[in-house]
Amino acid sequence: MPKVSSIDSVEIFYEVIGEGDISLIFIGGWGAPTGRECWKYQLSLAEKYKIVLVDLAGHGQSGKNRETYTMKLFGHDINSVVEELDLSNIILIGWSMGGPVILEAACMFEDRVLGLIPVDSLFPTIGSSYTKREEETILLTLKPFEDNFTETYTNLFTSFLSDKFDPEDVAYFNSIVQKLDKRSMISAFRELLIWNVHDILHKIKKPIKSILAGRTMEHFSKEEYEKYINSIVLEGLGHIMHYEDPETFNTALEETMRELSRK
């Protein structure tokens, strides 16, 4: 079981699958299961690329003894794996909360990075989960999770579903809430709501191209989004699109990776 110590000595679990000149680092979102499970429909890419799956602190098989789960410390989790494996020619792929995390990580080893692919993430509109919230709003957002974490998490997950999902996947995701560490999850959610995409985006000099879900974009303006980040929208799909329609998502992902690796 490969693990490496992050900057604060929390043990970070990682897994390497496949070989290739380009390394794909996949980062799951808030409350995601293990890297292997979160990205199971993308593992076939190991036929062409080196895939590196990282369980962020508080998630999966990594340590849950961190005091505060900031986006920057999550970036250090990735950096520790990159240094351990001496990776180069990296494409960072981060779903949901993984978007902020890959931005923070890229600042630490940008010379090794070819590009970044946020997946349904980094919405720059004021009031989104990726722009700093007022403390009163943060408290109101977190209260349902503090009062009844299992029910609130399950309801949030259910809101992302459609009839395209494999029933076995739905059952699995419904089961993982019992394995999540409530303290870690609430800390990470609070830190996400404090984090501000506009504080860091200008620091990234490598190309970024987002893959966005059409149903999510019903609440945001693509024109506003593209003032900051180039993107592609997969119409008809929701937030967990890499599970909902892996074929469509993987086609877009491979196209995006080829584009970034040419720059």
QUIJOTA-V99569 format. One record per residue. N is the residue number from 1. PHI is phi in whole degrees, 0 to 359 (none if undefined). NEAR is the number of other C-alpha atoms within 8 Angstrom. D_LAST is the distance of its C-alpha to the last C-alpha in Angstrom with 2 decimals. Layout:
N_PHI_NEAR_D_LAST ; N_PHI_NEAR_D_LAST
This chain:
1_none_3_35.17 ; 2_289_6_32.28 ; 3_222_9_32.31 ; 4_221_11_31.17 ; 5_277_11_32.58 ; 6_282_12_30.59 ; 7_299_9_31.23 ; 8_255_6_34.50 ; 9_74_6_35.63 ; 10_288_13_35.05 ; 11_281_11_34.27 ; 12_247_17_30.97 ; 13_275_13_30.88 ; 14_216_13_27.82 ; 15_216_9_27.36 ; 16_245_8_25.05 ; 17_230_9_24.88 ; 18_83_10_23.45 ; 19_226_10_21.46 ; 20_162_8_18.01 ; 21_288_7_15.30 ; 22_252_10_13.37 ; 23_258_14_15.61 ; 24_259_12_15.98 ; 25_260_12_18.19 ; 26_260_13_20.23 ; 27_236_16_22.33 ; 28_281_15_25.21 ; 29_265_10_26.87 ; 30_299_10_30.22 ; 31_75_8_32.96 ; 32_292_10_30.76 ; 33_288_10_32.39 ; 34_300_11_31.09 ; 35_304_16_27.44 ; 36_298_9_28.58 ; 37_286_7_30.58 ; 38_299_9_28.15 ; 39_247_11_25.39 ; 40_298_8_27.78 ; 41_275_8_26.48 ; 42_250_9_22.96 ; 43_292_10_24.26 ; 44_296_6_24.05 ; 45_294_8_20.32 ; 46_294_11_21.73 ; 47_291_7_22.31 ; 48_241_8_18.64 ; 49_230_13_17.41 ; 50_275_14_19.18 ; 51_260_15_20.32 ; 52_240_12_21.66 ; 53_256_12_24.06 ; 54_237_15_25.41 ; 55_271_15_28.61 ; 56_296_13_28.57 ; 57_307_14_31.86 ; 58_86_13_34.53 ; 59_237_15_32.95 ; 60_53_10_33.56 ; 61_262_8_34.81 ; 62_276_14_33.73 ; 63_297_11_36.31 ; 64_238_10_37.81 ; 65_252_6_39.51 ; 66_279_11_37.18 ; 67_286_4_39.07 ; 68_227_7_36.43 ; 69_262_13_33.20 ; 70_278_10_30.78 ; 71_295_13_27.09 ; 72_293_9_26.49 ; 73_294_9_28.66 ; 74_300_14_26.77 ; 75_300_15_23.62 ; 76_295_12_25.73 ; 77_302_14_26.58 ; 78_293_11_23.01 ; 79_301_12_22.69 ; 80_296_12_25.89 ; 81_289_12_24.58 ; 82_301_9_21.35 ; 83_291_8_23.67 ; 84_299_7_26.21 ; 85_266_6_23.90 ; 86_52_6_21.85 ; 87_278_9_18.56 ; 88_215_8_15.10 ; 89_49_10_11.65 ; 90_263_13_12.72 ; 91_246_14_11.90 ; 92_265_14_14.73 ; 93_236_15_16.62 ; 94_228_17_19.64 ; 95_267_13_22.31 ; 96_57_14_24.67 ; 97_300_12_25.66 ; 98_297_15_22.82 ; 99_298_15_20.50 ; 100_304_13_22.19 ; 101_296_14_22.35 ; 102_289_15_18.64 ; 103_294_13_18.20 ; 104_298_13_21.06 ; 105_295_14_19.79 ; 106_300_12_16.33 ; 107_295_9_18.40 ; 108_270_9_20.15 ; 109_214_9_17.48 ; 110_297_10_14.23 ; 111_293_4_13.61 ; 112_263_9_13.50 ; 113_260_14_11.14 ; 114_272_12_7.64 ; 115_181_13_8.55 ; 116_232_16_11.90 ; 117_233_14_13.83 ; 118_287_17_17.24 ; 119_248_12_19.72 ; 120_48_12_22.42 ; 121_207_14_22.21 ; 122_63_10_21.82 ; 123_295_10_23.92 ; 124_276_12_24.29 ; 125_291_9_27.67 ; 126_303_5_30.60 ; 127_101_8_32.71 ; 128_282_8_30.05 ; 129_289_9_29.88 ; 130_247_15_26.83 ; 131_235_16_28.69 ; 132_301_10_31.61 ; 133_263_10_34.90 ; 134_287_6_38.40 ; 135_302_6_40.55 ; 136_298_6_42.96 ; 137_294_8_40.27 ; 138_298_11_38.94 ; 139_299_8_42.49 ; 140_293_8_43.09 ; 141_291_7_39.88 ; 142_278_11_40.68 ; 143_304_8_44.42 ; 144_300_10_44.38 ; 145_289_11_42.39 ; 146_290_8_44.85 ; 147_285_6_47.82 ; 148_208_8_46.82 ; 149_298_10_43.47 ; 150_300_9_43.85 ; 151_294_7_44.87 ; 152_291_10_42.31 ; 153_298_10_39.38 ; 154_298_10_40.63 ; 155_296_8_41.03 ; 156_296_8_37.50 ; 157_299_8_36.11 ; 158_300_7_38.42 ; 159_294_6_37.15 ; 160_268_9_33.74 ; 161_278_11_35.32 ; 162_213_7_35.93 ; 163_286_4_37.85 ; 164_280_7_34.69 ; 165_286_11_34.74 ; 166_294_7_36.37 ; 167_305_6_39.69 ; 168_294_6_39.27 ; 169_293_8_36.03 ; 170_299_9_37.89 ; 171_298_8_40.74 ; 172_296_8_38.51 ; 173_297_8_36.79 ; 174_293_8_40.23 ; 175_277_8_41.46 ; 176_286_9_38.89 ; 177_301_11_40.11 ; 178_291_6_43.11 ; 179_265_6_40.95 ; 180_283_9_39.01 ; 181_271_9_40.14 ; 182_304_7_41.24 ; 183_298_6_41.11 ; 184_297_12_37.55 ; 185_295_12_36.39 ; 186_292_11_38.17 ; 187_299_11_36.92 ; 188_296_13_33.27 ; 189_295_10_33.85 ; 190_300_10_35.52 ; 191_293_11_32.69 ; 192_296_12_30.17 ; 193_288_13_32.44 ; 194_277_9_32.59 ; 195_295_10_28.83 ; 196_226_10_27.08 ; 197_304_11_23.44 ; 198_287_8_23.87 ; 199_281_6_24.80 ; 200_236_10_21.51 ; 201_303_8_18.70 ; 202_291_7_18.49 ; 203_278_6_18.09 ; 204_274_11_14.68 ; 205_261_6_11.97 ; 206_276_9_9.05 ; 207_295_10_7.85 ; 208_235_11_10.88 ; 209_220_13_12.01 ; 210_271_14_15.67 ; 211_249_14_17.80 ; 212_246_13_21.20 ; 213_271_15_24.65 ; 214_301_12_26.62 ; 215_291_11_29.84 ; 216_294_11_28.42 ; 217_288_11_27.11 ; 218_295_7_30.72 ; 219_255_6_31.25 ; 220_224_10_28.28 ; 221_261_8_26.84 ; 222_295_7_23.39 ; 223_299_6_23.55 ; 224_293_10_24.27 ; 225_300_13_21.57 ; 226_281_9_18.85 ; 227_293_7_20.11 ; 228_243_7_18.31 ; 229_220_9_15.77 ; 230_293_10_14.04 ; 231_207_9_15.85 ; 232_231_8_17.37 ; 233_249_9_21.14 ; 234_263_11_23.03 ; 235_296_7_26.39 ; 236_84_7_29.57 ; 237_257_11_28.17 ; 238_252_13_29.04 ; 239_301_10_27.81 ; 240_260_8_28.07 ; 241_291_11_26.24 ; 242_289_11_24.84 ; 243_260_8_28.58 ; 244_295_13_29.85 ; 245_214_11_27.87 ; 246_302_11_25.73 ; 247_297_6_25.10 ; 248_294_8_23.60 ; 249_296_11_21.66 ; 250_295_10_20.28 ; 251_298_8_19.19 ; 252_294_9_17.23 ; 253_295_9_15.85 ; 254_295_8_14.70 ; 255_298_8_13.11 ; 256_294_10_11.24 ; 257_295_9_10.25 ; 258_297_8_9.06 ; 259_297_8_6.90 ; 260_291_12_5.48 ; 261_287_8_5.58 ; 262_274_5_3.81 ; 263_277_6_0.00
